[in-house]
Amino acid sequence: MNGRIDLSQAESVLDIVQSKTEASLRLAVQGLAGKLSEQIRAIRNELLSVLAYLTARIDFPEDEVEEHDSLEVIGKAFRDLKNLIAGADAGIIYRQGIRTAIVGRPNVGKSSLLNRLLRENRAIVTPIPGTTRDTLEETVNLKGVPFLLIDTAGIIKSEDAIEALGVERSRKAIAQADLVLLVIDASESLSAADSDIIALLDEKTVLVAANKCDLPPGAYFGGLRWPVISISALTSEGMSTLEEKMVDVALGGRVVSSDAFLVTNVRHKEALQRASKHLSQAQESLEANTPDDFVTIDLTAALNALGEITGETVTEDLLNTIFSRFCVGK
C-alpha cells in the first residue's frame, strides 16, 4: 500500500514462506528482489512509448510526429514475453511441486519404494499383501523439484468394505496426479490385476518402476508404452535412474541453471499469455497497415495485462483474492 514493493514482490513473500525446496526458495527470493518486476517494467516502458507515438498520430494528424519504429519495439517485447512464458511451466513446478501417485497391485513394493525415495521408513512394510489401506502423502526434494508422493492401497477387486474404500481413494489419487509411478513386480509376469490398473492410466503421464530386479527376472515388459526403469526398493539398485527420470519428466527435459530466473506464479503466466496474444494482434495490424486506432486497442490491453502482474491495473476483488492466501499461522 505504501509503494515499497509491488504486487508481484508481495506475492513472493508468501512464496518464501511456503517454499518446499532450496530451488523454490531461491526463485521466491529473486521475485521479492524484483527480478520479474524489472523485466515487466522494461517491457511496459517500451510499449508505452509506442502507444504514445500512435496516440499522437491519431490526436494530432495535422502535426508532424517524430517517426518511431513501432514494429521493431513490439516485436522485441513479444519475444521477451515468450521467453518468460517458456520457463513458466518449470517455475510453477518448482513452486507448487508434482503430485505423484505410487500405484500398483498389492505386494509389488509401493510402500517400500516410498520409503526408499524418502530415505526413511515412513510407510509400514510387511510381506502381507494389502498392508496399506489408505493413502499416505509425503514430500521429497529431488534436485530442487518437490514431489508430493502419494502411497496408495493396492488396486484389486475386493468385497472387503475397508479395502474397497482404500481402492477408491487410490483411483482418486490417480485422477488428481500429475505423474503416476506404476509399480510392477519384475520377478513375475503381468497379471490381470496389473492390466486393470494399466487401463486406468490412458490419459496420465506414467513411469513404470519394475521393482524386485534383485530377484530372478520374470516376463519381458517391452510391451508397455511408458518408460520402464528396473529398480530394487530393497537394495536401492536403479533408484538414482528413477529419480533422474522423474525430474526429467517433471521439467519436460528442460535444463534449468542454478542462477536462472523463472516465472513461478500461474496468475503471472496467464497475464503474460494475454499480453503476448494482444501484442501478436498488434503486430499483425501494423504489418497490414490497419488504422492506428486498432493497434492502440491491443497495445492498451497488453499493457493492462502486464500491469496486473505488478499491481498497476488490478481490481480490488483480485487484490482481496490474492491477499486472502496470506492468512497463515493464526
C-alpha positions as CSV (number, residue, x, y, z in Angstrom):
1,M,0.0,0.0,0.0
2,N,2.9,2.4,0.7
3,G,4.7,1.5,-2.6
4,R,7.7,-0.1,-1.0
5,I,7.2,-3.3,-3.1
6,D,4.8,-4.0,-6.0
7,L,2.2,-6.8,-6.1
8,S,4.4,-9.5,-7.6
9,Q,7.0,-8.8,-4.9
10,A,4.3,-9.0,-2.2
11,E,3.2,-12.4,-3.6
12,S,6.9,-13.5,-3.4
13,V,6.8,-13.0,0.4
14,L,4.2,-15.8,0.6
15,D,6.2,-17.9,-1.8
16,I,9.2,-17.6,0.5
17,V,7.1,-18.8,3.5
18,Q,5.7,-21.7,1.5
19,S,8.8,-22.8,-0.4
20,K,9.4,-26.5,-0.3
21,T,13.0,-26.7,-1.6
22,E,16.1,-24.6,-1.8
23,A,15.4,-24.1,-5.5
24,S,11.9,-22.8,-4.9
25,L,13.2,-20.6,-2.1
26,R,15.8,-19.1,-4.5
27,L,13.2,-18.3,-7.1
28,A,10.9,-16.7,-4.4
29,V,13.8,-14.5,-3.2
30,Q,14.5,-13.4,-6.7
31,G,10.9,-12.4,-7.0
32,L,11.0,-10.4,-3.8
33,A,14.2,-8.7,-5.1
34,G,12.2,-7.5,-8.1
35,K,13.6,-9.7,-10.9
36,L,10.2,-10.1,-12.6
37,S,9.1,-6.6,-11.8
38,E,12.2,-5.2,-13.6
39,Q,11.6,-7.1,-16.7
40,I,7.9,-6.3,-16.8
41,R,8.5,-2.5,-16.3
42,A,11.2,-2.5,-19.0
43,I,8.7,-4.1,-21.5
44,R,5.9,-1.8,-20.4
45,N,8.0,1.3,-20.8
46,E,8.9,0.3,-24.4
47,L,5.2,-0.4,-25.2
48,L,4.1,2.9,-23.6
49,S,6.5,4.7,-26.0
50,V,4.7,3.0,-28.9
51,L,1.3,3.8,-27.5
52,A,2.2,7.5,-27.0
53,Y,3.5,7.7,-30.6
54,L,0.4,6.2,-32.1
55,T,-1.9,8.2,-29.9
56,A,-0.1,11.4,-31.0
57,R,-0.6,10.4,-34.7
58,I,-4.3,9.8,-34.0
59,D,-4.9,13.0,-32.0
60,F,-2.8,15.4,-34.0
61,P,-2.9,14.2,-37.6
62,E,-2.1,17.7,-38.9
63,D,1.2,17.9,-36.9
64,E,4.4,16.2,-37.8
65,V,5.1,13.5,-35.2
66,E,8.7,12.2,-34.9
67,E,9.0,8.7,-36.5
68,H,9.1,5.7,-34.2
69,D,9.9,2.1,-35.2
70,S,6.8,0.6,-33.6
71,L,7.0,-2.7,-35.3
72,E,10.5,-3.4,-34.1
73,V,9.7,-2.4,-30.5
74,I,6.6,-4.5,-30.3
75,G,8.5,-7.5,-31.9
76,K,11.2,-7.3,-29.2
77,A,8.6,-7.0,-26.4
78,F,6.8,-10.0,-27.9
79,R,10.0,-12.1,-27.9
80,D,10.8,-11.1,-24.3
81,L,7.3,-12.2,-23.2
82,K,7.7,-15.5,-25.0
83,N,11.0,-16.2,-23.2
84,L,9.3,-15.5,-19.8
85,I,6.3,-17.8,-20.7
86,A,8.7,-20.5,-21.9
87,G,10.2,-21.0,-18.5
88,A,6.9,-20.6,-16.6
89,D,5.9,-24.3,-16.5
90,A,9.2,-25.3,-14.9
91,G,9.0,-22.3,-12.5
92,I,5.5,-23.3,-11.4
93,I,6.6,-26.9,-10.8
94,Y,9.5,-25.7,-8.6
95,R,6.9,-23.6,-6.6
96,Q,3.9,-26.0,-6.4
97,G,5.6,-29.4,-6.8
98,I,4.4,-32.5,-8.7
99,R,1.6,-34.7,-7.3
100,T,3.0,-38.2,-7.8
101,A,0.8,-41.2,-7.2
102,I,2.5,-44.6,-6.5
103,V,0.1,-47.2,-7.7
104,G,0.1,-51.0,-8.4
105,R,-1.5,-54.2,-7.2
106,P,-0.9,-55.4,-3.6
107,N,2.6,-56.6,-2.6
108,V,4.6,-55.2,-5.5
109,G,6.6,-52.9,-3.2
110,K,4.8,-49.5,-3.4
111,S,5.4,-48.6,0.3
112,S,9.0,-49.9,0.0
113,L,9.5,-47.5,-2.9
114,L,8.0,-44.6,-1.0
115,N,10.4,-45.3,1.9
116,R,13.4,-45.6,-0.5
117,L,12.5,-42.2,-2.1
118,L,12.1,-40.6,1.2
119,R,15.2,-42.2,2.6
120,E,13.3,-43.1,5.8
121,N,10.9,-45.8,6.9
122,R,7.7,-43.7,6.7
123,A,5.3,-46.4,5.5
124,I,4.7,-49.8,7.2
125,V,6.0,-52.6,5.1
126,T,5.2,-56.3,5.6
127,P,5.2,-59.4,3.4
128,I,1.4,-59.5,3.9
129,P,-0.5,-58.2,0.8
130,G,-2.8,-55.3,1.4
131,T,-0.9,-53.7,4.3
132,T,-1.6,-50.2,3.0
133,R,-5.3,-49.5,3.4
134,D,-5.3,-45.7,2.9
135,T,-3.3,-43.1,1.0
136,L,-0.2,-41.7,2.7
137,E,1.3,-38.4,1.5
138,E,4.9,-37.1,1.9
139,T,7.1,-34.6,0.1
140,V,10.5,-35.3,-1.2
141,N,13.1,-33.0,-2.8
142,L,14.7,-34.4,-6.0
143,K,17.2,-32.0,-7.5
144,G,15.2,-29.0,-6.3
145,V,11.9,-30.2,-7.6
146,P,9.3,-31.0,-4.8
147,F,7.4,-34.2,-5.4
148,L,4.3,-34.9,-3.3
149,L,4.4,-38.7,-3.1
150,I,1.1,-40.5,-2.6
151,D,1.4,-44.1,-1.5
152,T,-1.8,-45.8,-2.4
153,A,-3.6,-49.0,-1.5
154,G,-3.2,-51.9,-3.9
155,I,-5.8,-51.7,-6.6
156,I,-7.8,-55.0,-6.7
157,K,-11.4,-56.1,-6.8
158,S,-12.4,-56.7,-3.2
159,E,-15.6,-57.4,-1.2
160,D,-14.0,-56.1,2.0
161,A,-15.6,-52.7,2.7
162,I,-12.5,-51.1,4.2
163,E,-10.2,-52.4,1.4
164,A,-12.7,-51.2,-1.2
165,L,-12.7,-47.7,0.2
166,G,-8.9,-47.7,0.0
167,V,-9.0,-48.8,-3.6
168,E,-11.5,-46.0,-4.3
169,R,-9.1,-43.5,-2.8
170,S,-6.3,-44.9,-4.9
171,R,-8.4,-44.3,-8.0
172,K,-9.0,-40.7,-6.9
173,A,-5.2,-40.2,-6.3
174,I,-4.6,-41.4,-9.9
175,A,-7.1,-38.9,-11.3
176,Q,-5.6,-36.0,-9.4
177,A,-1.9,-36.9,-10.0
178,D,0.4,-35.0,-12.3
179,L,2.7,-38.1,-12.5
180,V,2.0,-41.8,-11.9
181,L,4.6,-44.3,-10.8
182,L,3.2,-47.6,-11.8
183,V,5.0,-50.3,-9.7
184,I,5.1,-53.8,-11.1
185,D,6.8,-57.0,-9.9
186,A,9.8,-57.6,-12.2
187,S,10.1,-61.2,-10.9
188,E,6.6,-62.1,-12.2
189,S,4.6,-61.8,-15.4
190,L,2.0,-59.1,-15.7
191,S,-1.3,-60.3,-14.1
192,A,-4.9,-59.5,-14.8
193,A,-4.8,-57.0,-11.8
194,D,-1.8,-55.2,-13.5
195,S,-3.7,-55.0,-16.7
196,D,-6.8,-53.5,-14.9
197,I,-4.6,-50.8,-13.4
198,I,-2.9,-50.1,-16.7
199,A,-6.3,-49.5,-18.2
200,L,-6.9,-46.6,-15.7
201,L,-3.8,-44.7,-16.9
202,D,-4.6,-43.9,-20.5
203,E,-4.6,-40.1,-20.0
204,K,-1.8,-39.9,-17.5
205,T,1.9,-39.3,-17.5
206,V,3.4,-42.6,-16.3
207,L,6.7,-44.0,-15.4
208,V,6.9,-47.8,-14.8
209,A,9.0,-48.9,-11.8
210,A,9.8,-52.6,-12.4
211,N,10.6,-53.5,-8.7
212,K,12.4,-56.5,-7.3
213,C,15.0,-56.6,-10.0
214,D,17.3,-58.2,-7.4
215,L,15.2,-61.4,-7.8
216,P,15.3,-63.8,-10.8
217,P,13.5,-62.0,-13.7
218,G,10.0,-62.8,-14.8
219,A,8.4,-61.8,-18.1
220,Y,9.7,-59.1,-20.5
221,F,7.8,-55.8,-20.1
222,G,8.7,-54.3,-23.5
223,G,5.0,-54.1,-24.5
224,L,4.3,-51.3,-22.1
225,R,4.1,-47.9,-23.8
226,W,5.8,-46.0,-21.0
227,P,9.4,-45.8,-19.9
228,V,10.3,-48.8,-17.7
229,I,13.0,-48.4,-15.1
230,S,14.3,-51.6,-13.3
231,I,14.7,-51.0,-9.6
232,S,15.0,-52.7,-6.3
233,A,13.4,-50.9,-3.4
234,L,15.2,-53.4,-1.2
235,T,18.8,-52.8,-2.3
236,S,18.3,-49.3,-4.0
237,E,19.5,-50.6,-7.3
238,G,18.2,-48.3,-10.1
239,M,16.8,-45.7,-7.8
240,S,19.1,-42.9,-9.0
241,T,18.0,-43.6,-12.6
242,L,14.3,-43.5,-11.5
243,E,14.8,-40.2,-9.6
244,E,16.6,-38.6,-12.6
245,K,13.8,-39.8,-14.9
246,M,11.2,-38.3,-12.6
247,V,12.9,-34.9,-12.6
248,D,13.3,-35.1,-16.4
249,V,9.6,-35.8,-16.9
250,A,8.6,-33.1,-14.4
251,L,10.6,-30.4,-16.2
252,G,9.9,-31.7,-19.7
253,G,13.6,-32.3,-20.4
254,R,14.4,-28.6,-19.7
255,V,17.8,-28.0,-18.0
256,V,17.5,-25.1,-15.6
257,S,20.7,-23.4,-14.4
258,S,21.0,-22.5,-10.8
259,D,21.0,-18.8,-11.5
260,A,18.1,-18.7,-13.9
261,F,15.0,-16.7,-13.2
262,L,11.7,-18.3,-13.8
263,V,8.1,-17.1,-13.6
264,T,6.6,-19.3,-10.8
265,N,3.1,-18.0,-10.5
266,V,0.1,-19.3,-12.5
267,R,-1.6,-15.9,-12.4
268,H,1.5,-14.2,-13.8
269,K,1.8,-16.8,-16.6
270,E,-1.8,-16.2,-17.6
271,A,-1.3,-12.4,-17.6
272,L,1.8,-12.8,-19.8
273,Q,0.0,-15.1,-22.2
274,R,-2.8,-12.5,-22.6
275,A,-0.3,-9.7,-23.1
276,S,1.5,-11.8,-25.7
277,K,-1.7,-12.5,-27.6
278,H,-2.5,-8.8,-27.8
279,L,1.0,-7.9,-28.9
280,S,0.8,-10.6,-31.7
281,Q,-2.5,-9.0,-32.8
282,A,-0.9,-5.5,-32.7
283,Q,2.0,-6.8,-34.8
284,E,-0.4,-8.2,-37.4
285,S,-2.4,-4.9,-37.5
286,L,0.8,-2.9,-38.1
287,E,2.0,-5.2,-40.8
288,A,-1.3,-4.9,-42.5
289,N,-1.3,-1.1,-42.3
290,T,-4.5,-1.2,-40.2
291,P,-5.6,2.2,-38.8
292,D,-3.7,3.2,-35.6
293,D,-6.9,3.0,-33.5
294,F,-7.0,-0.7,-33.8
295,V,-3.3,-1.1,-32.9
296,T,-3.7,1.1,-29.7
297,I,-6.6,-1.1,-28.5
298,D,-4.4,-4.2,-28.5
299,L,-1.4,-2.3,-27.0
300,T,-3.6,-0.9,-24.2
301,A,-4.9,-4.4,-23.5
302,A,-1.4,-5.8,-23.4
303,L,-0.2,-3.0,-21.0
304,N,-3.2,-3.7,-18.7
305,A,-2.4,-7.4,-18.6
306,L,1.2,-6.7,-17.7
307,G,0.0,-4.1,-15.1
308,E,-1.9,-6.9,-13.4
309,I,1.4,-8.6,-12.5
310,T,2.9,-5.6,-10.8
311,G,-0.4,-4.2,-9.4
312,E,-0.8,-1.2,-11.6
313,T,-4.1,-2.2,-13.2
314,V,-5.6,-4.7,-10.8
315,T,-9.1,-4.6,-9.3
316,E,-9.9,-4.7,-5.6
317,D,-11.6,-8.1,-6.0
318,L,-8.3,-9.5,-7.4
319,L,-6.3,-8.0,-4.6
320,N,-8.6,-9.5,-2.0
321,T,-8.3,-12.9,-3.6
322,I,-4.5,-12.7,-3.6
323,F,-4.1,-11.5,-0.1
324,S,-6.6,-13.8,1.4
325,R,-3.9,-16.5,1.0
326,F,-1.6,-14.7,3.4
327,C,-3.7,-15.8,6.4
328,V,-1.1,-18.2,7.8
329,G,-0.3,-19.2,11.4
330,K,-3.0,-17.6,13.4
